[in-house]
């Protein structure tokens, strides 16, 4: 294995497929290993580059391989797919990973630390609980509507649903009330867990210097700030703020050819959690401006005069992402732009 330069690994739970090649693409070995034997085999290899798809478990294996002295490259699965040759097998996938890693313009994913992954877990857990809470609320609204009790949509009207069940304000069949009470208890438990996670996230936002500076941006609170600090790559990964916004999927798709620029819908690529949170934060700013009025002559005021609301929200989320990148890259705090007439 003197000419070994790159090892492509198709990750799995139990059985891993390895493909070793030289810098010119010459095949050195093809091998299948079980999980218990993978580290011992990699430790016997000469120092080389190990390439994997960025997926569940890839960051753990990347840290383990780097500890053995190897260089690790994580590739987004979407960029590996074009190199897959006909049909589908683990061996073909491992070979495609090697070929993708050999490309000089390939983009790679930075390996996350254990602390960074643990910080990101708080947002994923909160997102899961929020989705479950929404399911319970929708279920309660749907079940009560079958008995003629209807309330308006929105979280502010949930208390009416709970009161109708607990206080007996409506006539319900005897068998249904205990079942609906179980759903109410589940809803209260979810609310308590969500508040617990939000308290933990807010405390982290005060302790972390980057998160504290991000909260100075209008529309970015403790949850969004700590989410950016935990889920986004280092600011040095991107050359400019627009690259960061594009990574979040907040820029339009291009269908340009023949010198004619055609922009389509928002790409929606990259990190879905951060994109959703930024759009929610931008929506709050837009709603405030619609009710209280934006500063005369400001960018937001001009947009509100001529663009539809949803387009403004996405555009503002893009702007917030670029400002957040600038603050992380240069260590500054947000300074509101002075509007001159």
Secondary structure by P-SEA (a helix, b strand, c coil): cccccbbbbbccccbbbbbbbcccccccccccccccaaaaaaaaccbbbbbbccccaaaaaaaaaaaabbbbbbbccccccccccccccaaaaaaaaaaaaacccbbbbccccaaaaaaaaaaaaaaaaaaaaaaaaaaaaaaaaaacccccccccaaaaaaaaaaaccccccaaaaaaaaaaaaaaaaaaaaaaaaaaaaaaaaaacaaaaaaaccccccaaaaaaaacccccccccccaaaaaaaaccbbbbbccccbbbbccccccccaaaaaaaaaaaaaaaaaaaacccccccaaaaaaacccaaaaaaaaaaaaaaaaaaaaacccccccccccc
